[in-house]
Amino acid sequence: MITKSELEAIDKSKMYEVYDRWPEIATDSFNTELEPIDFKDIDHIVFAGMGGSGALGDVFSSILSKKNLHVSVIKGYLLPKTVDSNTLVVSTSVSGNTLESLSVLNSSINLDCKVIAFSSGGKMENFCLKNNIEHRKIEQKHSPRASFTSFLYSMLKILENNIPIQKNEISESISELKKLRNNIFSENLSETNRSLKLAKSITGIPMIYYPWGLQAAAIRLKNSLQENSKIHVITEDVIEACHNGIVSWEISSNVKPILIQGIDDYIKTKERWEILKKYFNKRNIEFQEVKSIEGDVLSKLINLIFLFDYASIYKAVISGIDPTPVLSIDYIKQKLEK
């Protein structure tokens, strides 16, 4: 296991301290003084964003998956052709300077749709002021990826008239964050720490299998391991993988499976998990299992994301890597801005 002094020495900008406060950040963000806004006659919501901001769209898409709303998640420059007067475009950039999110905003100006943007300021705030677009400023906590709860719960409050989720679900999700925090935070660097245990088990190239309902958590784990731990990661829907990706296990490699399972997965999905585990055991392929908690989709996803994000920080520290710098991303951004 790692020590607190090792954590402090390697995580130089103390990203872990923000994660230690995630439950409080979530609470404060949902209790924001920013007023909710009600967009009328909406039957289609487009969530646009990249990286940590894009993960917000994934979570909202899951929350709305069983509602009478069409949801699109855009991780790129262009809006779908289905945008019309009953569409709400939600463009998010924690930094406020994400080129793709700004491009989506720019293209929305000439369309007959409703628009709102969220950022910590930057070019996005200025663009919205100039073009009379609704904008809500939310504080960045350390970095865009660490600001996840700050933005998620602020947006849940501000969009409460268009995101049909009960307040008791919000409260329950924060309660679950507090429970998990007591196990995985920096004051419990023991063998009982689930995130630390998961981090130690991650070797080679992780192959993350997930059911459709937990896709947002799987993508977030991939992104967090890539940004914080600086390792290659693969994700696959478990059902689709059984029709193609499973064949790749017929040849030995350094790819290691991680199975993200929902406590109440569809009965045929549960059957698929059991078959897959038997297959791995038969071929002596070691795998890790992570199961969701019980409860609504928000509680499940935020709980898994908290577990996974902290695991990616611990994985970085175990490897002697500072989780905060993302030099490759900085390089790409610098080239794009020229």
Number of C-alpha atoms within 10 A of each C-alpha: 12 12 14 12 9 12 22 17 14 18 22 14 14 16 22 22 14 16 24 19 15 23 23 17 22 24 18 15 22 24 12 17 11 15 10 16 14 13 15 12 11 17 15 20 25 22 27 31 29 21 18 22 27 23 25 23 27 24 23 22 22 19 18 17 14 9 13 10 17 15 21 20 21 22 19 15 17 16 21 10 6 11 19 16 14 17 24 24 23 25 28 33 29 29 19 23 17 20 19 20 27 23 16 23 27 16 12 19 14 8 14 13 16 21 21 18 24 25 25 21 19 15 17 28 21 14 17 20 12 9 11 10 19 15 21 19 18 20 16 19 20 15 15 20 22 20 22 25 26 25 30 20 21 28 24 20 22 19 18 16 14 19 18 14 16 9 13 9 15 19 15 15 22 25 16 17 23 17 12 19 23 13 18 23 20 21 13 16 20 15 10 11 22 21 25 28 18 20 23 15 16 18 13 14 15 22 18 24 24 26 21 17 21 23 21 23 26 27 22 25 25 21 23 26 27 17 23 25 24 19 18 15 19 17 18 18 17 22 17 13 15 14 9 9 13 13 10 11 13 8 6 9 11 9 20 20 22 21 21 22 21 22 14 13 16 12 9 9 18 16 11 15 21 11 13 16 17 13 14 15 12 9 12 9 16 13 17 15 13 17 13 20 17 11 15 14 22 19 22 21 26 22 23 24 22 24 25 25 24 28 27 28 28 30 27 25 23 18 14 15 18 22 26 21 16 13 10 10 10 11 10 10 13 10 8 9 7 5
